Amino acid sequence: MVERPTTSWRKGIAEEAKELAASSLDPDCASMAGLFPEALLMATDAVLDTFEDELPTLAEADDAQVLRCSGARRLGPERRN
């Protein structure tokens, strides 16, 4: 099973906190908590939860239904590359 990025980010935050507590990491070098605040982690998990909940329905849907459900919009010729 694939690990969510938020799991890895939380592990990094915890590891960094341990290193800071042990004085083995200079506080000026600590960045994980600033890069991945709890609000970002929670919002990312919420999006991934929704994606995982809707994923089984994709196997039953045709392309038009998938695109409609995903909120995908057609790009005009000026936006296509």
N, C-alpha and C positions, 0 to 999 in steps of 0.2 A: 504494500500500500504506500502511496506517495504521502510524504509528510507535508503538511501545510507550511507555507513560509512563516506564518505567525508562530508556529511551534519552534522553529529554528531561531527566530528573532527573540522569543521569550527565553530560550536557553542561553543565547548570547548576553541578554540583559542580566540574567542570574549569574552567569560566569563572571561577567564584568563586575557585578556587585561584590562577589566573593573576593575577587582580586583587589578591589578598592578597600574592602574591610581588612584584608591581610597586608595592605600597604605594598602590594607587589605590582600595582598599576598606578601610574601617576594620574591624579584626577584630571589633569589637562588633556590626557590621552583617552579618557572615557567618553564614548560617544553613543553607545547603543541606546540608552534611555532617551536621549535627545532625538535620535533618528527614528525611533519606534515608540512614540508615546502610547500609553494605554488606549487613548481614544482611537488612534489609528489601528491598533491591534483589534479592538472590538469591532470597528467598522469593517475591517478586512474580513474578519471571521463571519460577520453578518452577510456580507456579499457571497462568501464561499459557501455558507450554509444554504442560501437561496439557490445558488448554482447547483449544489449537490442535490437539493430537494427536487429541482426541475429536470435534472439530467435524465432520469428514467423515461420521462415523457418524450424526449427527443427521438428515441428509437421508434416510437409509434407515429411520429409526425412526418408530414411531407415537407419539402423545402420551404414552401410558402408559409406553412404554420410555424416553422422554426424561425424564419426571418421576422414574421409578425410578432412572435412572442419575445424575441430578443430585442425588439425595438429598433432593429436595423432599418436604415433608410436607404433608398436608392441614391446613388451619387450621380450628379449631373456630369456631362462630358468634361466640364471645366475642373471637376474635382478628381477625376480618374487619372491614374498614372500608368 
